[in-house]
């Protein structure tokens, strides 16, 4: 079952990302990379935390 994740960047921005994204996901505020695809669930970058599983 696919899920969305609400994650928080080091800059304080919170945004929703797809848990099984097939491309890199960047922060909309500071452009830092938030997550990279692994073939399964995304791997979160250092300093990025999951706020809530949606």
Secondary structure, DSSP 8 states (H G I E B T S, - for coil): ---EEEEE-TTS-EEEEETT-SS-EE-TTT--EEEE--SSS-EE-TT-EEEEE-
